[in-house]
């Protein structure tokens, strides 16, 4: 009897899983409970890997991975996400290093310092006049694990380009929120360690 009940429950569970509705991730709008928003065109794949920006005294290393069919408990949907972490140093002094977080299999997507899935065309803000008509970029949330005051938030827009056979990402980091003072105490900082602005990062082997 127990064996029969187990088999029945297994079949029912399997059938429910198989019936999960799959919808394209590109141009996703509102959530539908239980839906899997899948990167059907593999638009996210071009951003996977380690990328480095470097100038005379600053180095920014970002590593990005793809998590497929990640269940977002808060929204009751499955989504293909890009998640990432970074290392930022100035004058050979490390100011932020969250790269070890990629070794953690967080159940909450918001525990990563870079995360998101928004695939955008050239007309979506920030508008990209230089982009090709069918070119697709991504917008991801960006956090500073040290400067995490309430209200302070950022977003990165990534554009993948190949220049003379070199794979690059053109990245724009912009502020999307303002620090909320607590008890009228002036904040000790007004931005992330990584300055707002534009960066060109090169793909690492």
Buried (B, 14 or more C-beta within 10 A) or exposed (E): EEEEEEEEEEEEEEEEEEEEEEBEBBEBEEBEEEBBBBBEEEBBEBBBBBBBBBEEEBBBBBBBBBBEEBEBEEEEBBBBBBBBBBBBBEEEEEBBBBBEBBEEEBEEBEEBBBBBBBBBBBEBEEEBEEBEEEBBBBBBBBBBBEBEBEEBBBBBBBBBBEEEEEBBBBBBBBBEEEBEEEEEEEBEEEBBBBEEEEBBBBBEE
